[in-house]
Amino acid sequence: MYKRFRVENFMCLKEVDVELEPVTVFIGPNSSGKSALFKALTTFSKLFWYPLRGGSTGEFQPEPGVTLDHLVWKGDSGLPIRFHVWFD
């Protein structure tokens, strides 16, 4: 189980670090990054867990119409997107 998740330079999230429990709820005002944080978690899962479970092993493809500029903080494709995960 994920214990802690940190993401950098992903969508509107410059640097976010969250502690995760078996049930975690993201609460906040509109446009505060809740959906971006959820998308970061699902993107991490697609990149690293799907291949381990026999899923896609190909190159990461965002949804149709989405480019790397949409996924990187402030559209700066020169920035690295980083995921850090701690497990329990």
N, C-alpha and C positions, 0 to 999 in steps of 0.2 A: 504494500500500500504506500502511496505517496505520503510523506510526512510534511514535506516543505517543497515549495515550487518557486523558482525565481526565473523571471524572464527579463531580457534587456532588448531594447530597440525593436519591439514588435508592435506594429500598428500605433495606437496612441500611448503605448506603455513604454516610457523611457527606461524605467527600472522599477520593477515591482517584485516584492518578496512576500509570500503568504504562507502561513502555517495551515496545514490541512488536517481535518478530523474525518472520521468515517462519514459524517454528514456535514458538509460545508455549504453555507449559503452566502452568495455575494449580494450585498445590499448597498445601494448608493443612488445618488441622483442620476438623471438622464445624462448621457455622455460622460460618465465618470470612468469608463473602462471595464465595466462588468462583462460585456459581451466579448471584448478584446481579450480579457483574461481567460474566459472560457474557450475562445478560439485558439489561444496559445496552448492551452492544455490539450485540445484535440489535435492541433498541428503536431505537437510533440509526440502524441500517441501514434499518429499516422507515420511519422518519420522513424520512430524507434521500435514501437511494439508490434505494429501490423506485420512487418517482415518476420519477427520472431515467432509469430503465431501462424505462419504460413500464408499470410496475406501478400499484398503487393510488395515486390522488392525493387521496383523500378524507381526512377528519379521522381522526386516530389513534384507533384503538379497541383497548384492551387485550383480553386473552383474556376469554371469558365468565366472569362472576362476580368479575372483578377491577375495582376502582375506583381512582380517583386516590389515595385514601388508602392503598391497598396499595403503590403505586409510590413515594410520597414518603417521605423519611426520617422516621421516628417518626410517620407518618400525618399530618403537618402540611401540609395542602394549601395553606397560605399560603407555603410555601417554594418557590422556583423549582428545577426540575430543570435542571441545566446539563451539556452535553456539550461537551468541547473535544477537537479532533482535530488531530494534526500528521501530515502526509503526507511520504513519502519521494519 
